[in-house]
């Protein structure tokens, strides 16, 4: 559990850094824009790797003592989670593609994180999942509030959208969704969304 918690701390600490405008500005002035971005990327990547490794280890049945089951979610929550992941992954792609979806969502990355975290909280009742997905849901809410405040203070800059971008976001999101179902989720996290489907 400690490995995952350390990863969560690093990941969220660096991602919440932009909410401290003066601190971020000071780091950029001292290390330059490029240095700040490299520091951000390295810390975020280390945190993410630790999260993935730590969570994957805790899904090992031999470690049930370190990852107790807090409740047993009914089967319908797994079906609901699978449905929620479709818009979550489309929004994730839309965060990087100028589109009408991005314009309407405003901040599709944060929307994707909140939907993803909610879906996984519904479908998992073990302690590691509650800590992991509960933390991401809380981060998504806090960061969205912070973004609204920064936009009110400094204004929002959003690229215009288009139907082409919408089609790219939907197609790529669905492609990632299928890959996750077939093999990618199990390969990354050691858990098959649909046991037996990718085997």
C-alpha positions, 0 to 999 in steps of 0.5 A: 500500500505504501508504494501506491500512496507515495505515488499518489502523493507525488502525482497529486503534489505536482499536478496541484502545483499550478494551483499555486500561481505565485509558486509556479511563476517563481519556479519558471523564473528560476529554472525556465519554462523548459526546466519547469516542464521537465521537472513536472513531467518527470515527477508526474511520471515517477508518481504514475509508475509507482501508482500502477506498480503499487496498485497492481501488486495489491491486486495479488490474491496473496496480499488480501491481508494488506488489501481487505475487501470493504464491501462486495459491489453488486454485479450491476456496478461492473456493467455500469462502470463499463458503460461510464468508461466509454464517455470517460475515454472519449473525453480523455482523447478530446482533451488533446483534440480541438473539438466541439466536445472539448468546447462543451466540456470545458475541461474534458481531462478533469471530466474524464478523471471524475467519471473514471474514478466514479466508475471504478469506485462503483465497481470495486470494494477493496481498500486499495481501490477506494484509496486510489479512485477516491483520491483521483475523484477528490483531485478532479473536484478540487482541481476543477474548482481551482481552474474555475477560479484561475479562469475567472482571474486570468481568462480562459483560452480555448481552441475552436472546435469542429466536427472533425475533432469530434470524430477523431475523439470518438473514434480514438476513445472507442479504440482505446476502450476496446484495447482496454477491454481486450488486453491493455487493462489487464496488462497495466493493472493486473485486472481483466475488466471482463475475465476470459475475454482477452484470454 
